[in-house]
Amino acid sequence: MRLTLLGATGPIGQQVLGQALGAGHRVTVLVRDAARLPQRDDDRVTVRLGDAASAADVEGAVRGSRALICALGPGKDYKSTLATRTAGPVLEAMAAAGVERLVWLSALGSGDTSRRQSRFQAGASKLVMGKLMADKGIADETIAHSDRAWTIALPVMFANGRTTGEYETIPLDGTRGRVGGRINRADVADFLLSTTTSGLWVRRRVILTR
Protein backbone atom coordinates (compact mmCIF):
# COMPACT_ATOMS: atom_id res chain seq x y z
CA MET A 1 0.00 0.00 0.00
CA ARG A 2 1.18 3.54 -0.71
CA LEU A 3 0.94 5.60 2.48
CA THR A 4 1.77 9.18 3.41
CA LEU A 5 3.27 9.91 6.81
CA LEU A 6 3.56 13.20 8.65
CA GLY A 7 5.93 13.39 11.61
CA ALA A 8 8.31 10.76 10.24
CA THR A 9 11.36 12.15 12.04
CA GLY A 10 9.70 12.02 15.48
CA PRO A 11 9.88 9.10 17.92
CA ILE A 12 6.50 7.61 17.00
CA GLY A 13 6.78 8.55 13.33
CA GLN A 14 10.07 6.65 13.13
CA GLN A 15 8.37 3.61 14.58
CA VAL A 16 5.51 3.89 12.09
CA LEU A 17 7.90 4.24 9.17
CA GLY A 18 10.03 1.28 10.23
CA GLN A 19 7.00 -0.94 10.73
CA ALA A 20 5.42 0.14 7.44
CA LEU A 21 8.57 -0.67 5.48
CA GLY A 22 8.87 -3.98 7.30
CA ALA A 23 5.33 -4.83 6.21
CA GLY A 24 6.12 -4.09 2.57
CA HIS A 25 4.42 -0.71 2.20
CA ARG A 26 5.81 2.24 0.28
CA VAL A 27 5.75 5.53 2.15
CA THR A 28 5.84 9.19 1.18
CA VAL A 29 7.06 11.38 4.02
CA LEU A 30 6.72 15.14 4.35
CA VAL A 31 9.62 16.58 6.33
CA ARG A 32 11.21 19.97 6.77
CA ASP A 33 14.76 18.60 6.95
CA ALA A 34 15.62 15.41 5.03
CA ALA A 35 18.93 15.11 6.89
CA ARG A 36 16.98 14.16 10.03
CA LEU A 37 15.39 11.14 8.31
CA PRO A 38 17.50 7.97 8.66
CA GLN A 39 15.59 6.23 5.83
CA ARG A 40 16.05 9.07 3.33
CA ASP A 41 18.04 6.88 0.92
CA ASP A 42 15.65 3.92 1.05
CA ASP A 43 14.11 3.46 -2.39
CA ARG A 44 10.78 2.57 -0.76
CA VAL A 45 10.60 6.02 0.81
CA THR A 46 9.67 9.13 -1.17
CA VAL A 47 10.86 12.27 0.61
CA ARG A 48 8.98 15.51 0.11
CA LEU A 49 10.26 18.71 1.68
CA GLY A 50 7.63 21.00 3.15
CA ASP A 51 5.51 22.04 6.09
CA ALA A 52 2.56 20.07 7.47
CA ALA A 53 0.82 23.40 8.13
CA SER A 54 0.78 24.08 4.37
CA ALA A 55 -2.16 22.56 2.51
CA ALA A 56 -0.23 22.74 -0.76
CA ASP A 57 2.74 20.86 0.70
CA VAL A 58 0.54 18.18 2.25
CA GLU A 59 -1.45 17.79 -0.96
CA GLY A 60 1.75 17.16 -2.90
CA ALA A 61 2.76 14.48 -0.41
CA VAL A 62 -0.61 12.72 -0.10
CA ARG A 63 -1.63 12.65 -3.75
CA GLY A 64 -1.56 9.07 -5.02
CA SER A 65 -1.60 7.52 -1.53
CA ARG A 66 -4.30 5.29 -0.07
CA ALA A 67 -4.16 6.92 3.36
CA LEU A 68 -2.45 9.53 5.50
CA ILE A 69 -1.04 8.86 8.97
CA CYS A 70 -0.37 11.96 11.05
CA ALA A 71 2.14 11.16 13.81
CA LEU A 72 3.18 14.74 14.46
CA GLY A 73 4.14 15.61 18.01
CA PRO A 74 5.19 18.75 19.89
CA GLY A 75 8.42 17.37 21.29
CA LYS A 76 9.02 19.11 24.62
CA ASP A 77 7.07 22.24 23.66
CA TYR A 78 4.14 22.03 26.05
CA LYS A 79 2.68 25.24 24.64
CA SER A 80 2.72 24.03 21.05
CA THR A 81 -0.15 24.88 18.70
CA LEU A 82 1.05 22.39 16.08
CA ALA A 83 -2.17 20.37 16.17
CA THR A 84 -4.49 23.27 15.32
CA ARG A 85 -2.04 24.66 12.76
CA THR A 86 -2.03 21.38 10.84
CA ALA A 87 -5.56 19.94 11.17
CA GLY A 88 -7.22 22.31 8.71
CA PRO A 89 -4.48 22.15 6.06
CA VAL A 90 -4.37 18.34 6.30
CA LEU A 91 -8.12 18.06 5.70
CA GLU A 92 -8.00 20.58 2.86
CA ALA A 93 -5.13 18.73 1.22
CA MET A 94 -6.79 15.33 1.51
CA ALA A 95 -10.01 16.62 -0.03
CA ALA A 96 -8.10 18.17 -2.92
CA ALA A 97 -6.15 14.95 -3.50
CA GLY A 98 -9.20 12.71 -3.15
CA VAL A 99 -7.79 10.73 -0.21
CA GLU A 100 -10.35 9.52 2.33
CA ARG A 101 -8.49 7.62 5.06
CA LEU A 102 -6.88 9.63 7.88
CA VAL A 103 -5.36 8.26 11.09
CA TRP A 104 -4.57 11.07 13.52
CA LEU A 105 -2.35 10.80 16.60
CA SER A 106 -3.64 12.80 19.55
CA ALA A 107 -3.46 12.00 23.29
CA LEU A 108 -5.75 10.99 26.09
CA GLY A 109 -6.30 14.27 27.92
CA SER A 110 -6.89 16.33 24.80
CA GLY A 111 -9.93 18.58 25.17
CA ASP A 112 -12.76 16.91 27.06
CA THR A 113 -11.09 13.47 26.92
CA SER A 114 -9.49 14.33 30.27
CA ARG A 115 -12.69 12.89 31.79
CA ARG A 116 -11.35 9.44 30.87
CA GLN A 117 -7.84 9.93 32.28
CA SER A 118 -6.79 8.57 35.63
CA ARG A 119 -7.05 11.32 38.21
CA PHE A 120 -3.27 11.44 38.59
CA GLN A 121 -2.62 11.77 34.86
CA ALA A 122 -5.44 14.28 34.44
CA GLY A 123 -3.97 16.46 37.16
CA ALA A 124 -0.45 16.22 35.76
CA SER A 125 -1.63 17.00 32.22
CA LYS A 126 -3.59 20.04 33.33
CA LEU A 127 -0.67 21.37 35.39
CA VAL A 128 2.11 20.82 32.86
CA MET A 129 0.43 20.54 29.47
CA GLY A 130 -2.84 22.43 29.81
CA LYS A 131 -2.35 24.63 26.75
CA LEU A 132 -1.04 21.76 24.64
CA MET A 133 -3.97 19.50 25.51
CA ALA A 134 -6.48 22.27 24.84
CA ASP A 135 -4.91 22.80 21.42
CA LYS A 136 -5.04 19.09 20.66
CA GLY A 137 -8.68 19.03 21.70
CA ILE A 138 -9.58 21.76 19.22
CA ALA A 139 -7.74 19.91 16.46
CA ASP A 140 -9.48 16.63 17.34
CA GLU A 141 -12.86 18.31 17.00
CA THR A 142 -11.85 19.70 13.62
CA ILE A 143 -10.93 16.20 12.44
CA ALA A 144 -14.04 14.60 13.96
CA HIS A 145 -16.37 17.05 12.21
CA SER A 146 -14.78 16.46 8.82
CA ASP A 147 -16.05 14.17 6.08
CA ARG A 148 -12.88 12.06 5.96
CA ALA A 149 -12.74 8.41 7.11
CA TRP A 150 -10.83 9.38 10.24
CA THR A 151 -9.60 7.57 13.33
CA ILE A 152 -8.23 9.53 16.30
CA ALA A 153 -5.75 7.66 18.53
CA LEU A 154 -5.68 8.67 22.19
CA PRO A 155 -2.70 6.99 23.86
CA VAL A 156 -2.02 7.32 27.58
CA MET A 157 1.47 8.24 28.82
CA PHE A 158 4.30 6.94 26.63
CA ALA A 159 6.95 4.38 27.50
CA ASN A 160 9.87 3.02 25.51
CA GLY A 161 10.25 -0.60 24.52
CA ARG A 162 9.54 -3.06 21.75
CA THR A 163 6.28 -3.74 19.98
CA THR A 164 4.30 -6.12 22.14
CA GLY A 165 0.90 -6.13 20.47
CA GLU A 166 -0.48 -6.58 23.98
CA TYR A 167 -2.32 -3.31 24.37
CA GLU A 168 -5.93 -2.36 24.89
CA THR A 169 -8.09 -0.43 22.45
CA ILE A 170 -10.95 1.26 24.31
CA PRO A 171 -13.61 3.37 22.58
CA LEU A 172 -13.70 6.87 24.03
CA ASP A 173 -17.48 6.95 23.82
CA GLY A 174 -19.75 4.08 24.70
CA THR A 175 -17.57 2.98 27.62
CA ARG A 176 -17.10 4.46 31.08
CA GLY A 177 -14.37 4.75 33.67
CA ARG A 178 -10.97 6.33 33.94
CA VAL A 179 -7.94 4.90 32.16
CA GLY A 180 -4.31 5.18 33.25
CA GLY A 181 -1.07 3.32 32.68
CA ARG A 182 1.56 3.62 29.99
CA ILE A 183 1.97 2.32 26.45
CA ASN A 184 5.11 1.73 24.42
CA ARG A 185 5.58 4.11 21.53
CA ALA A 186 6.16 1.08 19.32
CA ASP A 187 2.70 -0.24 20.22
CA VAL A 188 1.15 3.14 19.43
CA ALA A 189 2.80 2.96 16.02
CA ASP A 190 1.49 -0.58 15.59
CA PHE A 191 -2.05 0.67 16.17
CA LEU A 192 -1.66 3.62 13.80
CA LEU A 193 -0.43 1.38 11.01
CA SER A 194 -2.78 -1.55 11.61
CA THR A 195 -5.92 0.59 11.78
CA THR A 196 -4.83 2.40 8.62
CA THR A 197 -4.44 -0.78 6.60
CA SER A 198 -7.37 -2.70 8.12
CA GLY A 199 -9.95 0.08 7.91
CA LEU A 200 -11.05 -0.58 11.50
CA TRP A 201 -12.18 2.13 13.96
CA VAL A 202 -13.38 4.49 11.21
CA ARG A 203 -14.88 7.67 12.65
CA ARG A 204 -14.00 6.56 16.18
CA ARG A 205 -11.77 7.93 18.94
CA VAL A 206 -9.77 5.14 20.55
CA ILE A 207 -7.94 5.10 23.89
CA LEU A 208 -4.69 3.10 23.83
CA THR A 209 -3.17 1.63 26.99
CA ARG A 210 -1.55 -1.53 28.35
Disulfide bonds with the S-S distance in Angstrom:
none
